[in-house]
Amino acid sequence: MQRRKFGKLDFDVSLLGFGCMRLPTIENPDPASQVGNIDEQKAAEMIRYAIDHGVDYIDTAYNYHDGKSEILVGRVLQDGYRERVKLATKLPVWIVESEADCDRILNEQLSKLQTDYIDMYLLHSLGKGTWMSKVQKYNVFKFLDAAKADGRIKYAGFSFHDDLELFREIVDAYNWDFCQIQFNYMDEYYQAGKEGLKYAADKGLAVVIMEPLRGGRLVKNIPPEIQAIWEEAPIKRTPAEWAFKWVCNFPEVSVVLSGMGHLDQVKENINTMSEAEVNSLSQEELKIIGKIKDFYNARIKVDCTDCRYCLPCPQGVEIPRVFGIWNNASIYNIINEGKRQYDRMIKSQKDASRCIECGQCESVCPQNLTIIEFLKDAHKALV
């Protein structure tokens, strides 16, 4: 297993991190089990196998598996495994309603995880909605300083889902140790993206990568045209290997998280990360990945940049969300998943059918999109 330095800190970590968000589950859980529908036996086997083979970064969160991931991880890290890893979990800032909530939640997490301290503590999923209304309003930085001082957490970071401008602002707002961003070859310029990766690394932050496979979309339902492009490569790899190697090619990357659900995936990813070195992809290989990106991008239905100038819609239509679901369904050949997501929008009365064609959105769209017609097309495709 390759290891990389963790930003400005004086230690290194395994390149592969074990993300505990997509653990194996069972259909009929034991009602008496505190772990709910996680298949505890399989999950424990996977996590301990990973640790025994060099993985020492374990990532979970308060809300993963309906709050049960931390309980499972706490159990698995007994018998000496806790001392062998850097343990990461996250403060769900969206439920914080007072300064006292931060302490209460952290203490609850320590109990679930059966540990006295968290190595890597993140403010979870920061964006415009939580940055001002939660983090700044409730003095969360003061809480982080106090928790570091009393030893309950060792290092402070944040995970992020918003635009590059806000990312830079957050990076500059506190003496962070690390951050976590979404990054893969399809999201090179999405959210924080490559610019954010380099910006954080230049500031000395370790950068942890999430969604290197874009939630599995880069490895599932592969169109034959995509597979044909992969076959052009001089070295044959699985789509997962290509995706991981692209992320690991960047020297600014410290850890790549993978939400593994099967032991075979753990073994494959360990093998991949053992040879995914910095700047190891040739120009020919990078061109092949470029062709993959071009093929996927050609399937985009709407060139919406998610700038959100069109919001708020007077009728409550979440326009960028509608287009995002439609685009993803088309790009990654997941129409049934798109329909399920869109059905939830219909139930929450935020779907395209609520559009009354007032034109307000089109008058402010920087891309000059014919939003009204696109909404009609998206609705037809997704119902």
C-alpha positions in Angstrom: 0.0 0.0 0.0 1.4 3.4 -1.0 1.5 6.1 1.6 1.4 9.9 1.2 2.2 12.8 3.5 -0.8 14.3 5.2 -0.5 17.9 4.2 1.7 20.0 6.5 1.5 17.5 9.3 4.4 15.3 10.2 3.0 11.9 9.4 1.8 9.9 6.3 -1.3 7.8 5.7 -2.3 5.1 3.4 -3.3 6.3 -0.1 -6.5 4.3 0.1 -9.0 5.3 2.8 -11.9 3.0 3.8 -15.2 5.0 3.5 -17.9 3.5 5.7 -20.9 4.9 3.9 -21.7 1.9 1.7 -21.1 -1.1 3.9 -22.8 -4.4 3.0 -26.3 -4.7 4.3 -28.8 -7.5 5.0 -32.5 -7.5 3.9 -33.9 -8.8 7.2 -31.9 -7.4 10.1 -32.1 -8.8 13.5 -34.6 -6.5 15.4 -32.3 -6.8 18.5 -29.2 -5.6 16.7 -28.0 -2.1 17.4 -26.3 -2.1 14.0 -29.6 -2.1 12.0 -29.3 -3.5 8.5 -25.5 -3.4 8.2 -24.1 -6.9 7.7 -21.8 -6.7 10.7 -19.9 -9.9 10.0 -19.1 -9.0 6.4 -18.3 -5.3 7.2 -16.0 -6.3 10.0 -14.2 -8.8 7.7 -13.7 -6.1 5.1 -12.5 -3.4 7.4 -10.1 -5.6 9.3 -8.8 -7.1 6.1 -8.1 -3.6 4.8 -6.3 -2.6 8.0 -4.3 -5.9 8.0 -3.2 -5.0 4.4 -2.0 -1.5 5.0 -5.1 0.7 5.1 -4.9 3.0 8.1 -7.5 5.7 7.3 -11.1 4.9 8.3 -13.8 7.4 7.5 -17.3 7.4 8.8 -20.0 10.0 9.8 -22.8 10.7 12.2 -25.5 10.1 9.6 -24.0 7.1 7.6 -26.3 4.1 7.5 -29.0 6.0 9.5 -26.6 6.7 12.3 -25.4 3.1 12.7 -22.1 3.3 10.8 -20.2 4.8 13.8 -21.5 2.1 16.1 -20.3 -0.6 13.7 -16.9 1.0 13.2 -16.5 1.3 17.0 -17.1 -2.4 17.4 -14.8 -3.3 14.5 -11.9 -1.2 15.8 -11.7 -3.2 19.1 -9.0 -5.9 19.7 -6.2 -3.5 19.0 -7.4 -2.2 15.6 -8.2 1.3 16.9 -4.5 2.0 17.7 -3.5 1.1 14.1 -5.6 3.7 12.3 -6.4 7.3 11.8 -10.2 7.5 12.5 -12.3 10.2 10.8 -15.8 11.2 11.5 -17.9 14.3 10.9 -20.0 16.9 12.8 -23.5 17.1 11.1 -23.6 20.9 11.1 -27.1 21.0 9.6 -28.6 19.8 12.9 -26.6 22.2 15.1 -29.0 24.6 16.8 -26.8 25.9 19.6 -23.1 26.1 20.7 -23.8 23.3 23.2 -25.0 21.0 20.4 -21.4 20.6 19.1 -20.1 19.3 22.3 -23.1 17.0 22.8 -22.8 15.5 19.4 -19.1 14.9 19.6 -19.4 13.2 23.0 -22.2 11.0 21.5 -19.8 10.1 18.6 -17.0 9.2 21.0 -19.3 6.9 22.8 -20.5 5.2 19.6 -17.0 4.8 18.4 -15.8 3.5 21.7 -12.8 5.8 21.7 -11.4 8.7 23.7 -10.5 10.8 20.7 -11.1 11.3 17.0 -8.0 11.7 14.8 -9.7 13.5 11.9 -12.8 15.5 12.8 -14.7 17.2 9.9 -17.4 19.7 9.6 -19.7 17.7 7.3 -20.7 18.9 3.9 -20.2 22.6 4.1 -21.9 24.9 1.6 -23.7 28.2 1.5 -26.6 26.9 3.5 -24.5 25.9 6.5 -21.5 28.2 6.4 -23.3 31.3 7.6 -26.3 29.9 9.4 -24.5 27.2 11.4 -20.7 27.4 11.4 -20.4 31.1 12.0 -23.7 31.7 13.9 -22.8 29.1 16.5 -19.1 29.7 16.9 -18.1 26.3 15.6 -14.5 27.3 15.3 -14.4 28.1 19.0 -15.7 24.5 19.6 -13.0 23.0 17.3 -10.3 24.9 19.2 -11.6 23.7 22.6 -12.0 20.1 21.4 -8.4 20.1 20.1 -7.2 21.6 23.3 -8.9 19.0 25.5 -7.8 16.1 23.3 -11.1 14.9 22.0 -10.0 15.6 18.5 -6.5 15.7 17.0 -7.0 17.5 13.7 -9.8 19.6 12.2 -11.1 19.6 8.7 -14.2 20.0 6.6 -15.9 18.3 3.7 -17.3 20.4 0.9 -20.1 20.6 -1.6 -20.4 24.0 -3.2 -18.6 26.3 -5.6 -14.9 27.2 -5.8 -15.4 30.8 -4.5 -16.9 29.6 -1.3 -14.3 26.8 -1.0 -11.5 29.4 -1.0 -13.3 31.5 1.5 -13.7 28.5 3.9 -10.1 27.4 3.4 -8.9 30.9 4.4 -11.3 31.3 7.4 -9.6 28.9 9.8 -6.3 27.1 10.5 -7.5 23.8 9.0 -5.4 20.7 9.0 -7.2 19.1 6.0 -10.3 19.1 3.8 -12.3 16.6 1.8 -13.6 17.3 -1.7 -15.4 15.5 -4.5 -12.9 14.8 -7.4 -12.8 12.4 -10.3 -12.1 12.7 -14.0 -15.7 13.8 -14.8 -15.6 16.4 -12.0 -12.3 18.0 -12.7 -13.9 21.5 -12.8 -16.9 20.8 -10.6 -17.3 22.3 -7.1 -13.8 22.8 -5.6 -12.3 20.8 -8.5 -8.7 20.8 -9.6 -8.3 24.5 -8.7 -9.6 23.9 -5.2 -7.3 20.9 -4.8 -4.3 22.9 -5.6 -5.4 25.9 -3.6 -5.9 23.9 -0.4 -2.6 21.9 -0.9 -0.7 25.2 -1.5 -2.0 26.3 1.9 -0.6 23.2 3.5 -3.9 21.3 3.9 -4.0 17.6 3.3 -6.7 16.9 0.7 -8.9 13.8 1.1 -10.8 12.8 -2.0 -14.4 11.5 -2.0 -16.4 10.1 -4.9 -13.5 9.0 -7.0 -15.9 6.8 -8.9 -18.7 9.4 -8.9 -20.9 7.2 -6.7 -20.2 4.2 -8.8 -21.4 5.8 -12.0 -18.0 5.5 -13.7 -18.0 1.7 -13.2 -21.6 0.6 -13.6 -23.7 0.3 -16.8 -20.7 1.0 -19.0 -21.9 1.8 -22.5 -20.2 -0.4 -25.2 -18.7 2.7 -26.8 -16.9 3.5 -23.5 -15.6 0.0 -23.2 -14.3 0.1 -26.7 -12.3 3.3 -25.8 -10.8 1.6 -22.8 -9.8 -1.3 -25.0 -7.6 1.1 -27.0 -5.3 1.5 -24.1 -1.9 -0.3 -24.2 -2.4 -1.5 -20.6 -5.7 -3.2 -19.8 -7.4 -1.9 -16.7 -10.9 -2.0 -15.2 -12.9 1.2 -15.3 -12.4 1.5 -11.5 -8.6 1.2 -11.9 -8.6 3.9 -14.5 -10.7 6.2 -12.3 -8.5 5.7 -9.2 -5.3 6.1 -11.1 -6.5 9.4 -12.6 -7.1 10.8 -9.1 -3.9 9.4 -7.7 -1.9 11.0 -10.5 -2.2 14.3 -8.7 0.6 15.0 -6.2 -1.7 17.2 -4.0 -3.9 14.1 -3.2 -3.3 12.6 0.3 -6.0 10.0 0.6 -8.6 8.6 -1.8 -11.7 7.3 0.0 -13.6 4.3 -1.4 -17.0 3.3 -0.1 -16.5 -0.4 -0.6 -19.4 -2.9 -0.2 -17.7 -6.2 -1.0 -14.4 -7.9 0.1 -13.5 -8.3 -3.6 -13.6 -4.5 -4.0 -11.4 -4.1 -1.0 -8.8 -6.5 -2.5 -9.0 -4.9 -5.9 -8.6 -1.4 -4.6 -5.7 -2.3 -2.4 -3.9 -3.7 -5.4 -4.7 -0.6 -7.5 -3.5 1.7 -4.8 -0.2 -0.2 -4.4 0.9 1.1 -7.8 -1.1 4.3 -8.4 1.8 6.7 -8.2 2.0 10.4 -8.8 2.3 11.4 -12.4 2.4 7.8 -13.5 -0.2 8.1 -16.3 1.4 8.6 -19.7 0.1 11.3 -22.2 -1.4 8.5 -24.3 -3.3 7.2 -21.3 -4.5 10.7 -20.3 -5.7 11.2 -23.9 -7.8 8.0 -23.6 -9.4 9.3 -20.4 -10.0 12.5 -22.3 -11.9 10.6 -25.0 -14.0 9.0 -22.2 -14.9 12.4 -20.8 -15.8 13.7 -24.3 -18.1 10.7 -24.9 -19.9 11.2 -21.6 -20.1 15.0 -22.0 -21.7 14.5 -25.5 -24.6 12.9 -23.7 -25.4 16.0 -21.6 -28.9 17.2 -22.2 -28.6 20.7 -20.8 -25.5 22.8 -20.5 -26.5 24.1 -17.1 -23.6 25.2 -15.0 -25.6 25.2 -11.7 -24.9 28.9 -11.2 -28.4 29.2 -9.7 -29.1 32.6 -11.1 -32.5 31.2 -12.1 -33.4 30.7 -8.4 -35.6 31.2 -6.6 -38.3 30.1 -9.0 -41.7 31.8 -8.1 -43.3 28.3 -8.3 -40.7 26.5 -6.3 -39.2 24.6 -9.2 -35.6 23.5 -8.4 -34.4 24.1 -11.9 -30.7 23.1 -11.6 -31.7 20.0 -9.7 -34.1 18.9 -12.5 -31.4 19.4 -15.1 -28.8 17.6 -13.0 -31.0 14.5 -12.6 -31.8 14.5 -16.3 -28.2 15.0 -17.3 -26.9 12.2 -15.0 -29.6 9.8 -16.2 -28.5 10.4 -19.8 -24.7 10.5 -19.2 -24.4 7.4 -17.1 -27.3 5.4 -18.5 -29.2 5.4 -15.2 -32.7 6.4 -16.3 -34.5 4.3 -13.7 -32.4 5.9 -10.9 -33.1 9.3 -12.4 -36.9 8.6 -12.4 -36.7 7.6 -8.8 -35.0 10.8 -7.9 -37.4 12.9 -9.9 -40.4 11.2 -8.3 -39.2 12.5 -5.0 -39.1 16.0 -6.5 -42.7 15.5 -7.6 -43.7 14.5 -4.2 -42.0 17.5 -2.7 -43.6 19.8 -5.3 -40.3 21.0 -6.8 -40.6 19.4 -10.2 -40.8 20.9 -13.7 -44.6 20.4 -14.0 -45.0 23.4 -11.7 -43.6 25.7 -14.3 -46.1 28.3 -15.5 -43.8 29.7 -18.2 -43.4 33.1 -16.6 -39.9 33.4 -18.2 -38.3 34.9 -15.1 -35.6 32.3 -15.1 -34.7 32.7 -18.8 -34.3 36.5 -18.4 -31.4 36.0 -15.9 -29.8 32.8 -17.3 -26.1 33.7 -18.1 -26.1 30.7 -20.6 -29.2 32.0 -22.4 -30.8 28.6 -22.0 -34.3 28.0 -23.2 -35.2 26.8 -19.7 -38.9 26.5 -20.2 -38.6 24.1 -23.1 -35.8 22.1 -21.4 -38.0 21.7 -18.3 -40.8 20.3 -20.5 -38.3 17.8 -22.1 -36.9 16.8 -18.7 -40.3 16.2 -17.3 -41.3 14.0 -20.2 -38.1 12.0 -19.9 -38.3 11.4 -16.2 -41.9 10.6 -15.4 
